[in-house]
Amino acid sequence: MNDRMIPPSFSILLEKLLKEYREKQSFLGVKVDREKEESPLPIGPAAGPHTQLAGNIVAAFGAGADYFELKTVQVLEGDELGIKKPCIYTQHEVYNTEWSTELTVAGALDEYIKAYILNYVLAIEFDLANPTVLTYIMSVGYDLKGIQTKKVDAFIDGMKDARGTMVWKNSIAYMKEHMTLFRKMTLEDLDRIPSKVSQTVTLSTMHGCDKEEIEAIATYLMKEKGINTYVKMNPTLLGQETIEESFTKMGYGDLTLNPHMFEVDLSMEEAVPMLERLKSIGNDNDITFGVKLTNTLPVKNSRIPLLDEVAYLSGPALYPLTIRVAAKLAEAFKGRLPISYSGGADATNVKDIALTGITPITVSSVLLKPGGYRHLSRMRKALKGIGSYESVAWRNLVELADQGVTDEHYQMKPTKQFERTSVYSDLCAACNNCVDTCPNRANEAMVMDGEKVVIHYEALCNACGNCSAYCIKGHDPYRDKWTLTGYSTFDEDILIQHMRTV
């Protein structure tokens, strides 16, 4: 078991992805399910476990994502975060105790630039998309002092224009020296890859951050860094009474909120004037300003097998709350405040959300469930033919919020308990759940001697523990699977030959 990820190099990823698509039409075990379209669809992975490594960002692209909200970076990094593992648990509702990337700030920049280049090249090589319509959104936090540090500032500048970074130079140089890898991509195509990776940022702040600090950071990002800025808002905007009433109706009456959160978090009465001022700054500087809805909701952890006293709730239980926050803000701004959405979206509701004019819609919780990245493909199909809208229809959002608290899709469901078996096969592949639910693609299914097996890449695993929630034998696949350490075995033929000798 490993509790930190060791990303593979650009060259290993590129050669693995090219070979795998030509043989199986998949990226890291995820079936590529998209058609080349000029107009992007407003879906993709949210800032979270699925946008931490270059490989899983590519997997999301293959599954149908056109938007990528990259995992948050902050001044703290690596072991300084003190994240206790496991840190993710999901069956119906979802809980986590992790918050920003576990990579260093410089390491995160490398991964995001690698992913951007890989998606661009793969889109052209296999005619999968117009790569210029793919949108990458930075996420930074959590205070102005940290964001202004040299390393976070360098991250922002590197994302705005990557041409001066070593990862950009080395990746382009490697491809130019190995043009025989490609059948369609040309040297001219490589020279035309735009170096501006991202021009948009989502600002994440901690619960309890005061409005003056939030406003100062957003102002700095727009005026000093010149980037489109979305401020992530908290579901606590609704107030404790509204949230507790909603939870009671949905069957989550045993979730305990901390009343102090509602004392220190922004209220709706404080948020609206602040957002009006920030929107005015954006207009004056020809920059888009909007909100990201919503952050996760901290609840007391009394029945979830995570180590921290407080866990952060997301998934279906968060959907009615996030939609109601969107309705309130859309009404206050008469639909003229851009809203980016993340809170319990899935294939059953994504079209309803999109029809309100909200864009983009990003997801994390549903990708942690069986089916994994295939949920993006289902969402893409649900959005076929969707148009674009100039404003947000708040009345439609009110209706969706009212429906959400009574819809059984969002109601509390019993947690499945799996009985641990006495005999566990290292090569167990009874259900494939641990492959689907791993956000890092650290588990891989393959066929060896006619038998389906699953192996585990230690270097890609950060011991988040999510695979344990869905193991039908009650095991911890990230601890128990047949495990490989390095990347020499990314070639499946070599891997199978190696396994036979063990």
C-alpha positions as a printed NumPy array, in Angstrom:
array([[  0.   ,   0.   ,   0.   ],
       [  1.141,   3.526,  -0.763],
       [ -0.286,   6.72 ,   0.725],
       [  1.196,   9.066,  -1.841],
       [  1.077,   9.062,  -5.615],
       [  4.15 ,   8.918,  -7.832],
       [  3.027,  10.171, -11.258],
       [  4.391,   8.41 , -14.338],
       [  6.441,  10.425, -16.805],
       [  5.005,  12.113, -19.872],
       [  6.744,   9.611, -22.169],
       [  5.346,   6.561, -20.367],
       [  1.823,   7.986, -20.381],
       [  1.956,   9.028, -24.033],
       [  3.193,   5.661, -25.281],
       [  0.746,   3.761, -23.046],
       [ -2.229,   5.852, -24.214],
       [ -1.375,   5.651, -27.918],
       [ -0.912,   1.874, -27.767],
       [ -4.025,   1.277, -25.686],
       [ -6.33 ,   3.335, -27.901],
       [ -5.125,   1.635, -31.079],
       [ -5.689,  -1.797, -29.565],
       [ -8.764,  -1.257, -27.374],
       [-10.166,   2.249, -28.02 ],
       [ -9.724,   3.099, -24.348],
       [ -7.589,   5.314, -22.117],
       [ -6.326,   3.647, -18.908],
       [ -9.146,   1.131, -19.053],
       [-11.852,   3.75 , -19.695],
       [-13.693,   3.223, -22.986],
       [-13.386,   6.279, -25.209],
       [-16.947,   7.347, -25.874],
       [-17.131,  10.655, -27.689],
       [-17.505,  12.073, -31.194],
       [-15.739,  15.047, -32.664],
       [-17.926,  18.086, -32.113],
       [-17.214,  21.771, -32.594],
       [-19.433,  22.851, -29.704],
       [-18.353,  21.617, -26.259],
       [-20.836,  20.113, -23.83 ],
       [-20.795,  21.698, -20.362],
       [-19.646,  18.684, -18.334],
       [-16.493,  17.352, -16.76 ],
       [-14.821,  16.314, -13.516],
       [-14.91 ,  18.718, -10.562],
       [-11.863,  19.804,  -8.6  ],
       [-11.209,  16.613,  -6.676],
       [ -9.614,  13.187,  -6.835],
       [-10.309,  12.777, -10.565],
       [ -8.316,  15.853, -11.569],
       [ -5.148,  15.27 ,  -9.617],
       [ -3.08 ,  13.137, -12.009],
       [ -2.561,  13.614, -15.748],
       [ -3.737,  10.068, -16.477],
       [ -7.122,  10.442, -14.832],
       [ -7.718,  13.783, -16.56 ],
       [ -7.103,  12.019, -19.883],
       [ -9.472,   9.22 , -18.836],
       [-12.158,  11.838, -18.168],
       [-11.575,  13.359, -21.604],
       [-11.991,   9.963, -23.221],
       [-15.245,   9.396, -21.348],
       [-16.717,  12.646, -22.648],
       [-15.544,  15.584, -20.54 ],
       [-15.033,  18.965, -22.186],
       [-14.422,  20.901, -18.953],
       [-11.797,  20.045, -16.343],
       [-11.823,  21.762, -12.971],
       [ -8.374,  20.955, -11.66 ],
       [ -7.773,  20.034,  -8.046],
       [ -7.045,  22.907,  -5.678],
       [ -3.501,  23.998,  -4.957],
       [ -2.451,  25.983,  -1.898],
       [  0.699,  26.987,  -0.08 ],
       [  0.646,  23.807,   2.068],
       [  1.737,  20.725,   0.168],
       [  2.561,  17.062,   0.563],
       [  2.957,  15.878,   4.157],
       [  2.195,  19.385,   5.446],
       [ -1.492,  18.716,   4.752],
       [ -1.707,  16.022,   7.424],
       [ -4.471,  14.112,   5.607],
       [ -5.469,  10.955,   7.473],
       [ -6.062,   7.888,   5.316],
       [ -8.446,   6.555,   4.211],
       [-10.014,   9.895,   3.299],
       [-12.997,   9.09 ,   1.02 ],
       [-16.11 ,   7.051,   1.733],
       [-19.108,   6.679,  -0.529],
       [-22.069,   4.475,  -1.085],
       [-25.121,   6.699,  -1.482],
       [-24.101,  10.025,   0.01 ],
       [-20.372,  10.771,  -0.137],
       [-17.924,  11.908,   2.537],
       [-14.318,  12.998,   2.375],
       [-11.664,  14.443,   4.664],
       [ -9.244,  15.606,   1.974],
       [ -9.296,  19.099,   0.525],
       [ -6.446,  20.083,  -1.811],
       [ -3.943,  18.298,  -4.007],
       [ -1.544,  15.977,  -2.228],
       [  1.147,  16.797,  -4.775],
       [  3.517,  19.699,  -4.372],
       [  2.432,  22.912,  -6.083],
       [  5.152,  22.421,  -8.716],
       [  4.135,  18.77 ,  -9.112],
       [  0.501,  19.734,  -9.658],
       [  1.515,  22.247, -12.321],
       [  3.468,  19.517, -14.125],
       [  0.522,  17.111, -14.037],
       [ -1.968,  19.66 , -15.352],
       [  0.288,  20.751, -18.213],
       [  1.005,  17.11 , -19.1  ],
       [ -2.73 ,  16.387, -19.165],
       [ -3.416,  19.439, -21.335],
       [ -0.778,  18.419, -23.895],
       [ -1.852,  14.763, -23.899],
       [ -5.52 ,  15.597, -24.439],
       [ -4.614,  17.985, -27.247],
       [ -2.406,  15.444, -29.013],
       [ -4.797,  12.515, -28.547],
       [ -7.736,  14.6  , -29.803],
       [ -5.907,  15.276, -33.063],
       [ -4.216,  11.899, -33.469],
       [ -7.495,   9.986, -33.11 ],
       [ -9.882,  12.701, -34.359],
       [-11.774,  12.732, -31.06 ],
       [-12.475,  16.425, -30.596],
       [-11.491,  19.934, -31.53 ],
       [ -8.9  ,  20.336, -28.751],
       [ -9.202,  24.129, -28.707],
       [-12.695,  23.901, -27.16 ],
       [-11.531,  21.93 , -24.106],
       [-11.542,  24.146, -21.014],
       [ -9.23 ,  23.792, -18.016],
       [-10.109,  25.643, -14.811],
       [ -7.543,  26.247, -12.085],
       [ -8.543,  26.086,  -8.438],
       [ -6.553,  27.914,  -5.77 ],
       [ -6.971,  28.56 ,  -2.05 ],
       [ -7.261,  29.384,   0.732],
       [ -6.134,  32.883,   1.7  ],
       [ -4.6  ,  35.901,  -0.003],
       [ -1.24 ,  35.533,   1.71 ],
       [ -0.88 ,  31.945,   0.487],
       [ -2.037,  32.741,  -3.052],
       [  0.518,  35.55 ,  -3.29 ],
       [  3.443,  33.295,  -2.305],
       [  6.078,  32.724,  -4.943],
       [  5.177,  29.083,  -5.583],
       [  1.402,  29.604,  -5.959],
       [  2.006,  32.715,  -8.061],
       [  4.325,  30.684, -10.304],
       [  1.614,  28.034, -10.586],
       [ -0.944,  30.597, -11.78 ],
       [  1.492,  32.126, -14.262],
       [  2.505,  28.691, -15.545],
       [ -1.122,  27.763, -16.159],
       [ -1.772,  31.084, -17.899],
       [  1.157,  30.426, -20.248],
       [  3.08 ,  27.174, -19.959],
       [  5.626,  27.799, -22.715],
       [  8.388,  28.764, -20.273],
       [  7.962,  25.716, -18.012],
       [ 10.326,  22.761, -18.185],
       [  7.484,  20.257, -18.416],
       [  6.176,  22.015, -21.537],
       [  9.609,  22.196, -23.162],
       [ 10.5  ,  18.586, -22.316],
       [  7.142,  17.163, -23.427],
       [  7.166,  18.938, -26.786],
       [ 10.818,  18.018, -27.332],
       [ 10.133,  14.354, -26.56 ],
       [  7.332,  14.188, -29.118],
       [  9.423,  15.919, -31.796],
       [ 12.183,  13.359, -31.225],
       [  9.678,  10.466, -31.453],
       [  7.4  ,  11.411, -34.35 ],
       [  7.236,   7.751, -35.375],
       [  4.778,   7.313, -32.481],
       [  2.188,   9.23 , -34.487],
       [  0.212,   8.453, -37.62 ],
       [ -1.644,  11.737, -38.004],
       [ -0.008,  14.287, -35.689],
       [  2.623,  16.403, -37.485],
       [  5.46 ,  18.682, -36.424],
       [  3.324,  21.611, -37.548],
       [  0.513,  20.406, -35.263],
       [  2.924,  20.297, -32.327],
       [  4.095,  23.824, -33.006],
       [  0.482,  25.019, -33.067],
       [ -0.446,  23.731, -29.591],
       [ -1.508,  26.864, -27.652],
       [  0.54 ,  27.364, -24.498],
       [ -2.256,  29.139, -22.613],
       [ -3.524,  26.203, -20.559],
       [ -6.059,  28.049, -18.392],
       [ -7.503,  31.552, -18.196],
       [-10.067,  30.824, -15.471],
       [ -9.746,  30.135, -11.757],
       [-12.077,  28.937,  -9.024],
       [-11.345,  30.432,  -5.621],
       [-11.756,  28.043,  -2.704],
       [-11.797,  29.352,   0.863],
       [-12.216,  27.633,   4.188],
       [-15.49 ,  27.669,   6.089],
       [-15.39 ,  30.758,   8.27 ],
       [-13.388,  32.901,   5.839],
       [-14.736,  36.441,   6.174],
       [-16.157,  38.432,   3.29 ],
       [-13.319,  40.972,   3.34 ],
       [-10.739,  38.218,   2.713],
       [-12.833,  36.576,  -0.025],
       [-13.365,  39.923,  -1.732],
       [ -9.678,  40.816,  -1.483],
       [ -8.584,  37.52 ,  -3.067],
       [-11.106,  37.69 ,  -5.908],
       [-10.168,  41.309,  -6.593],
       [ -6.489,  40.37 ,  -6.684],
       [ -7.125,  37.481,  -9.103],
       [ -9.082,  39.692, -11.482],
       [ -7.102,  42.942, -11.309],
       [ -3.557,  41.724, -10.687],
       [ -3.552,  38.308, -12.358],
       [ -6.074,  39.144, -15.079],
       [ -7.996,  35.858, -14.969],
       [-11.683,  34.988, -15.074],
       [-12.694,  34.249, -11.499],
       [-15.402,  32.121,  -9.88 ],
       [-15.817,  32.187,  -6.1  ],
       [-16.867,  28.888,  -4.538],
       [-19.765,  29.481,  -2.141],
       [-20.889,  27.354,   0.805],
       [-24.261,  25.609,   1.235],
       [-24.425,  27.296,   4.66 ],
       [-25.77 ,  30.348,   2.778],
       [-29.183,  28.707,   3.243],
       [-29.014,  28.907,   7.029],
       [-29.074,  26.113,   9.594],
       [-32.864,  25.832,   9.824],
       [-33.372,  25.374,   6.076],
       [-30.632,  22.753,   5.83 ],
       [-31.892,  20.776,   8.834],
       [-35.455,  20.834,   7.48 ],
       [-34.216,  19.572,   4.126],
       [-32.175,  16.804,   5.737],
       [-35.188,  15.698,   7.786],
       [-37.348,  15.459,   4.665],
       [-34.63 ,  13.494,   2.868],
       [-34.053,  11.095,   5.762],
       [-30.692,  12.436,   6.903],
       [-31.926,  13.465,  10.32 ],
       [-28.966,  11.806,  12.036],
       [-26.452,  14.165,  10.42 ],
       [-25.211,  16.706,  12.951],
       [-24.308,  20.223,  11.85 ],
       [-22.023,  22.558,  13.74 ],
       [-24.006,  25.721,  14.634],
       [-20.755,  27.702,  14.729],
       [-20.421,  27.304,  10.952],
       [-23.511,  29.399,  10.417],
       [-22.147,  32.109,  12.675],
       [-18.818,  32.449,  10.864],
       [-19.773,  31.621,   7.252],
       [-21.171,  34.226,   4.887],
       [-24.898,  34.834,   5.07 ],
       [-26.952,  35.48 ,   1.964],
       [-27.375,  39.088,   3.09 ],
       [-23.582,  39.512,   3.197],
       [-22.852,  37.519,   0.041],
       [-25.07 ,  39.366,  -2.441],
       [-23.562,  42.88 ,  -1.994],
       [-20.048,  41.389,  -2.069],
       [-20.785,  39.529,  -5.283],
       [-22.298,  42.669,  -6.824],
       [-19.079,  44.576,  -6.143],
       [-16.932,  41.787,  -7.558],
       [-19.117,  41.464, -10.659],
       [-18.658,  45.199, -11.222],
       [-14.859,  44.818, -10.982],
       [-15.027,  42.007, -13.535],
       [-17.085,  44.157, -15.906],
       [-14.682,  47.078, -15.542],
       [-11.723,  44.843, -16.389],
       [-13.431,  42.838, -19.17 ],
       [-13.181,  39.694, -17.046],
       [-15.858,  37.126, -16.305],
       [-16.839,  36.902, -12.656],
       [-19.19 ,  34.289, -11.26 ],
       [-19.8  ,  31.762,  -8.506],
       [-19.122,  28.068,  -8.144],
       [-21.901,  26.217,  -6.326],
       [-21.24 ,  24.714,  -3.919],
       [-18.571,  23.638,  -1.53 ],
       [-19.057,  20.427,   0.455],
       [-20.859,  20.59 ,   3.806],
       [-19.036,  19.68 ,   7.046],
       [-20.981,  17.292,   9.287],
       [-20.093,  15.484,  12.484],
       [-18.659,  12.078,  11.658],
       [-20.417,   9.521,  13.848],
       [-21.056,   6.553,  11.541],
       [-18.568,   6.863,   8.689],
       [-15.319,   4.818,   8.734],
       [-13.051,   7.854,   8.354],
       [-10.597,   9.015,  10.983],
       [-11.42 ,  12.713,  11.323],
       [-14.137,  13.951,  13.652],
       [-15.634,  16.084,  10.865],
       [-16.338,  14.771,   7.361],
       [-17.42 ,  16.736,   4.294],
       [-20.706,  15.723,   2.705],
       [-21.359,  15.698,  -1.037],
       [-23.279,  13.651,  -3.583],
       [-27.073,  13.188,  -3.739],
       [-27.679,  14.653,  -0.268],
       [-26.07 ,  17.919,  -1.374],
       [-28.067,  18.319,  -4.602],
       [-31.254,  19.98 ,  -3.225],
       [-29.156,  22.357,  -1.116],
       [-26.876,  23.403,  -3.971],
       [-29.816,  23.901,  -6.324],
       [-31.572,  26.082,  -3.731],
       [-28.451,  28.226,  -3.265],
       [-28.332,  28.617,  -7.044],
       [-31.998,  29.644,  -7.094],
       [-31.494,  32.304,  -4.431],
       [-28.432,  33.836,  -6.079],
       [-29.94 ,  33.657,  -9.561],
       [-33.038,  35.463,  -8.297],
       [-30.965,  38.143,  -6.549],
       [-29.075,  38.865,  -9.792],
       [-32.06 ,  38.396, -12.14 ],
       [-30.173,  35.535, -13.801],
       [-27.164,  37.693, -14.737],
       [-24.619,  36.092, -12.408],
       [-22.643,  33.288, -14.127],
       [-22.989,  30.05 , -12.144],
       [-20.743,  26.996, -12.354],
       [-22.272,  23.931, -10.696],
       [-21.063,  20.967,  -8.657],
       [-23.312,  19.25 ,  -6.133],
       [-24.921,  15.871,  -6.725],
       [-25.14 ,  16.156, -10.512],
       [-25.473,  12.907, -12.488],
       [-27.035,  11.563, -15.686],
       [-30.567,  11.777, -14.224],
       [-30.495,  15.508, -13.499],
       [-27.739,  17.041, -15.638],
       [-30.086,  18.077, -18.438],
       [-32.482,  19.739, -15.987],
       [-29.573,  21.69 , -14.508],
       [-28.204,  22.684, -17.908],
       [-31.622,  23.878, -19.098],
       [-31.585,  26.513, -16.356],
       [-28.57 ,  28.165, -18.019],
       [-25.984,  26.996, -15.496],
       [-22.627,  26.09 , -17.067],
       [-20.404,  24.169, -16.72 ],
       [-21.617,  21.261, -14.577],
       [-18.815,  19.32 , -12.941],
       [-18.986,  16.091, -10.959],
       [-16.934,  14.144,  -8.461],
       [-19.133,  11.981,  -6.214],
       [-20.823,  10.029,  -9.003],
       [-17.418,   9.184, -10.524],
       [-16.459,   7.5  ,  -7.239],
       [-19.274,   4.966,  -7.654],
       [-19.482,   1.769,  -9.725],
       [-19.384,   2.785, -13.37 ],
       [-16.731,   5.384, -12.583],
       [-15.852,   7.517, -15.592],
       [-18.646,   5.937, -17.628],
       [-21.029,   8.267, -15.786],
       [-19.505,  11.085, -17.845],
       [-20.437,   9.239, -21.031],
       [-24.025,   8.904, -19.787],
       [-24.146,  12.593, -18.925],
       [-22.791,  13.479, -22.35 ],
       [-25.567,  11.507, -24.018],
       [-28.151,  13.231, -21.803],
       [-26.885,  16.63 , -22.963],
       [-26.888,  15.964, -26.718],
       [-28.42 ,  18.908, -28.531],
       [-28.483,  21.18 , -25.485],
       [-28.317,  24.87 , -26.365],
       [-26.622,  27.804, -24.676],
       [-28.344,  30.426, -22.562],
       [-27.565,  34.069, -21.818],
       [-28.993,  34.048, -18.295],
       [-29.929,  31.672, -15.476],
       [-33.63 ,  30.808, -15.066],
       [-34.056,  31.076, -11.308],
       [-37.728,  30.017, -11.297],
       [-36.742,  26.686, -12.828],
       [-34.143,  26.293, -10.091],
       [-36.722,  26.888,  -7.354],
       [-38.847,  24.118,  -8.85 ],
       [-35.878,  21.745,  -9.018],
       [-34.983,  22.483,  -5.382],
       [-38.525,  21.78 ,  -4.205],
       [-38.595,  18.517,  -6.134],
       [-35.16 ,  17.491,  -4.824],
       [-36.091,  17.223,  -1.151],
       [-38.945,  14.806,  -1.929],
       [-37.419,  12.871,  -4.836],
       [-36.399,   9.379,  -3.68 ],
       [-33.254,   9.64 ,  -5.828],
       [-31.837,  11.985,  -3.169],
       [-33.343,  10.282,  -0.124],
       [-31.243,   8.501,   2.469],
       [-30.572,   4.865,   1.558],
       [-29.318,   2.073,   3.838],
       [-25.571,   1.534,   3.724],
       [-24.637,  -1.852,   2.312],
       [-22.533,  -4.001,   4.609],
       [-20.286,  -6.606,   2.989],
       [-19.229,  -9.613,   5.007],
       [-15.497, -10.179,   4.808],
       [-14.658, -13.555,   3.345],
       [-12.137, -15.807,   5.009],
       [-10.275, -16.504,   1.768],
       [ -9.22 , -13.64 ,  -0.473],
       [ -7.686, -14.131,  -3.893],
       [ -5.029, -11.622,  -4.858],
       [ -6.297, -11.975,  -8.412],
       [ -9.982, -11.523,  -7.483],
       [-11.999,  -9.868, -10.26 ],
       [-15.554, -10.842,  -9.399],
       [-17.156,  -7.436,  -9.95 ],
       [-14.65 ,  -4.85 , -11.242],
       [-15.926,  -2.36 ,  -8.647],
       [-12.459,  -1.483,  -7.38 ],
       [-11.42 ,  -0.586, -10.933],
       [-14.43 ,   1.643, -11.591],
       [-14.321,   3.457,  -8.268],
       [-10.605,   4.281,  -8.175],
       [-10.18 ,   7.934,  -9.173],
       [ -6.473,   7.467,  -9.93 ],
       [ -6.805,   4.37 , -12.174],
       [ -4.594,   2.517,  -9.689],
       [ -6.526,  -0.738, -10.241],
       [ -6.579,  -2.324, -13.677],
       [ -8.559,  -5.271, -15.042],
       [ -7.075,  -7.567, -17.65 ],
       [ -7.338, -11.117, -18.963],
       [ -4.576, -13.589, -18.16 ],
       [ -4.752, -17.143, -19.513],
       [ -8.449, -16.653, -20.209],
       [ -9.197, -15.465, -16.67 ],
       [-10.123, -11.889, -15.761],
       [ -7.827, -10.495, -13.078],
       [ -7.291,  -7.156, -11.376],
       [ -3.891,  -5.793, -10.41 ],
       [ -2.973,  -2.747,  -8.353],
       [ -0.365,  -0.084,  -9.224],
       [  1.053,   1.086,  -5.912],
       [  2.633,   4.179,  -7.45 ],
       [ -0.747,   5.589,  -8.488],
       [ -2.549,   4.891,  -5.202],
       [ -2.843,   7.444,  -2.417],
       [ -4.789,   5.131,  -0.083],
       [ -8.006,   7.173,  -0.345],
       [ -9.896,   3.982,   0.54 ],
       [-12.863,   4.481,  -1.769],
       [-12.517,   1.048,  -3.379],
       [-13.209,  -0.564,   0.028],
       [-16.777,   0.772,   0.09 ],
       [-17.735,  -1.308,  -2.946],
       [-15.753,  -4.536,  -2.524],
       [-18.387,  -7.272,  -2.536],
       [-16.095,  -9.421,  -0.399],
       [-15.686,  -6.749,   2.249],
       [-11.978,  -6.225,   1.637],
       [ -9.68 ,  -3.268,   1.166],
       [ -8.485,  -3.701,  -2.43 ],
       [ -5.934,  -0.929,  -2.117],
       [ -4.264,  -2.962,   0.645],
       [ -4.991,  -6.507,  -0.508],
       [ -4.725,  -6.611,  -4.307],
       [ -1.815,  -8.16 ,  -6.18 ],
       [  0.418,  -5.074,  -6.231],
       [  3.026,  -3.729,  -8.617],
       [  5.46 ,  -0.879,  -7.831],
       [  6.781,   1.153, -10.837],
       [  5.845,   1.638, -14.413],
       [  7.913,  -0.892, -16.34 ],
       [  4.84 ,  -3.139, -16.393],
       [  2.486,  -0.672, -18.094],
       [  2.882,  -2.846, -21.178],
       [  0.203,  -5.492, -20.661],
       [  2.127,  -8.287, -22.391],
       [  5.121,  -7.733, -20.124],
       [  2.849,  -7.498, -17.093],
       [  1.077, -10.798, -17.762],
       [  4.381, -12.553, -18.399],
       [  5.678, -11.172, -15.103],
       [  2.587, -12.316, -13.19 ],
       [  2.945, -15.869, -14.467],
       [  6.41 , -16.102, -12.931],
       [  5.339, -15.015,  -9.442]])
